[in-house]
Every structure is written in structure tokens, then in C-alpha cells.
Amino acid sequence: MSQPVGRRRGPSSTPDTARSLALRVIRRVVEERAYSNLALAAELARSRLSARDRQLAAELAYGTLRRLLRLDRVIAGASSRPLDGIDPKTLALLRLGAYQLLFMRIPPHAAVSETVELADPGARGFVNAVLRAIAREEPSPAADGPDDEAVSERTGLAAWAVAELRRVLPEDEVEPAAAALATPADLSLRTNRCRTEPERLEAAIADVGMDVRRGSLHPDVLHVPTTPPALLPGYEEGWFAVQDEASVVVTAALDARPGERVYDPCGGPGGKAAHLACLVGPRGVLVSADVRLGRARLVVRTAGRLGVSAEVLVQDARRSSLSGPFDAALVDAPCSGLGAARRRPELLWRPSSKDLAQLARLQVAILVATADLVRPGGRMVYSVCTFPRAETDAAVRAFLTKRPDFEPMPVAGPDGPATDHRLWPHRHGTDAMFYAGFRRRSAPEGAQGAGIESAP
């Protein structure tokens, strides 16, 4: 019988290894829909592996998830059983072993034997046979041609998402965009100007021997090699937040000013909220909310570490307990998340095209509800870390149809002001992000709301 995903080995069991840790992460992500970055961080925090083995575990886990579509095709060709007839643990092991054989410089005998060792006794013969077949056969090259399925196999991005790229990008950028989404990203830091300056943070990081480079789109952003953020200089002092540069650009596009009242209805985990709180300053008010208590607590924690003031509440953004008015609002809405696949590789294949209509309805509902809280002449920015038209252009059109008291508003972007922008990993070195600006033309009703928990 397969061991439950989350069960830890007892003291008399074989010691933990990079492969066993990676296997647990892969299973949690595939079988339990866990976030790969959180699952890996949790496993590494409990692990006693050496630094070298921790690095190997991360490569095995992220790499297997990133190449999952290609691995499944290879396994299907070498297995006597269909993939849906293989039990979850055995399939995870086959994926882990195939990744080592196809994409790493690990000797085949080591990749096979070490992976087989992790299998349940009754499955070891099958795992050994499939992996040896993969090692023995010259792997068939990834599919050739420009069609969606071929690009999907070469890059790891789901075919339906490749098709969505074709709807919003020139043909010659489709595969580069898909490949960039499947390429690991460096750690991106936003300097917290309420505590320090970019030059000081940059010097502190360089002083500990780490490579550091400036962002290309926003002056507060620094890029460093992936490392646990808490180990970087300035973390405890609140000098930086971990944020992709696209998120920083989106927040800056709202143009929040000192003394303003700003609303962030989808605030978790808190990077954008803390940025807005710093921008409005002590004379302003930043109200941040999230539908999940855990994410709202992350906003409180982030604001506290960065030394900014945010008023935080738990609520469904479609049915806010607030009444406004606010000078500006940032709606960073729930979405398919395809644009964040560089740091969460399961987003290359986990989202489904069947979810787009429901997500778009949710996004528009949040926009419409938030619009009630924006004062006349006030500003609103809508953002999603994805690219399908249903969640981007179509959502904007639907909102403007439902709320004729709002009009498109030019906001800052990499190519100058425009009413909407798309950021891309292959063009800008960021997550794939869409954002659009709006301004309210007519007066809202209502008075200021209450029921807010403060983050000092």
C-alpha cells in the first residue's frame, strides 16, 4: 500500500534523501493541488539535508513539475499500462526518474536505482522496467511544428494556453512566450522605501557576495539568485518585500499619493498592500481585504515586518462591508495564474480552459462591487497575472458595460501611458501580467465603513 503523501518516515526508516523529499513535493502538488513553492519550502524547513542535497531536491521537484507534459508522453510510450492505470505514487516516481534521465546529467544507473529504491515493494519491478526502457531507448525528440500541441510539448505549457497566446501575441512570439513562462525566474525584491533606499539594499546584498542587478521597469526592484528571503540582509529590518517586478509596476500604476484613502479588495499575501501603504504614508489610509483568513493574516504580517500601516479585514470582495469613499482602488483579482508559472511550474498545466468563464464572472463581479466604493473622479486599476482574453480584454469590456459611470484611464506602462498593458517574461523579464486603468465619472453614494482590523 502507498504511504500517504504527508507522512514522515519514522526514526528507524531509511534516512531522507533529495529524491524522497522531491517525491513528497511532487505528490502534494499533483494529488492535493498544493502550491509547489509552499510545499517545497515546508519540506525544506523540516529537512536535515545538506545544502547540496537541498538544491538537488528543489531541482528535482520543480524540474519534474515543469516538464510534466513531456515526461508523461515519454512514460506512456515506455509503459505497458496507461497512465490512468498507474497508482499515484508509482506515477510520481516514474516522472521523477524520467526527469533525471532526460533532463539531468545524472548517470542512468544512479537515476534508475535510486528512484526504484523509493517504490513500494510490489511496484519496484514495474518502475525499474519502465525507467530502464526510457534509459535504453533513444528518446524521441519533442514534437516538431508550430501547432499548439507541438509547442506545448516543447515548452511544457498546456496546449489550450498556447492557443490563448496566439490570440494576444504575434505568431513569432508565441513559442518564446511559452518557453519564457516555463523558465525559472530569479528572486525579485521591491525595496521598501519606508525603511531604506534601493542603493543601500543593493550594497548590502553585494557585500555578502551575491549577484544583484536592478530591475528594468521600476527603480525600486532588485533581482538576485533564488535564495530563502529570510537569509538576505535587510529582511528582519523590513528593507524589502518579495514581489515580481510586474506586481510592482501594477501597484505604481495606481499612482497612490500621500494622504489618500486606498482600497485593496484582494490583498493577500500582502506585497501590493504594503507597497500602497508606504505610498499613502501615515496621513493616508490603506484598507486591504481578503476572502480567506489565512491570506488576510499574511497581509498583517507583511505590513508589520515592513513597518507600514494597513487596515485589514476578511470579506468577500463581491459583498464588501465597507461603504467608502476611496480615492483609488487596486483590484488584483483571482485568476487562472498562468503568468506566474515561472515560480510555480504547476501553473503551466494545472489551470483548465473550462474555468475561464467562471473566473471572468468573479473578476467582473469584484470590479463592479469595488466601483461602488470609489469617489467621483477616483481611480481604479484592474490586474491579473494571466493572459487569456476572457480574463483580460473581455473582463474590461464587461465591466465598462455594467458600469457606464467609469471610463478607461491611461496608466503608466513600459511603453508609455495607455488604458491597458500586458507585461511578458520574454519581453520584459517579468511574470505575464495584464492591467487596465479606470476613472469614475459620477458620484457614488454612501459613507465610510467600519469593521477593520489594524496592522500596526
Protein Blocks (a to p, Z undefined) as FASTA:
>chain_A
ZZdfklccdfkbccddfklmmmmmmmmmmmnopafklmmmmmmmmpccdfklmmmmmmmm
mmmmmmmmmmmmmmmmmpcbdfklpcfklmmmmmmmmmmmmmpccdfklmmmmmmmmpcf
klmmmmmmmmmmmmmpccddddedjbfklmmmmnopafklmmmmmmmpcfklmmmmmmmm
mpccdddddddfklbcfklmmmmmmmnopacdddfkbmkbccdddddfklpghklnopac
cddfklmmmmmmnopaehiacddfblbgolmmmmmmmmnommbccddddfbfklmmmmmm
mmmmnopacddddddfklccbebjafbdcdddddehlmmmmmmmmlmmmpcfklmmmmmm
mmmmmmmmmmmmpcehiacddddddfbfklmmmmmmmmmmmmmmbccdddddfeopafbd
cddfklnopacddddddddfbdceddddehiacdZZ
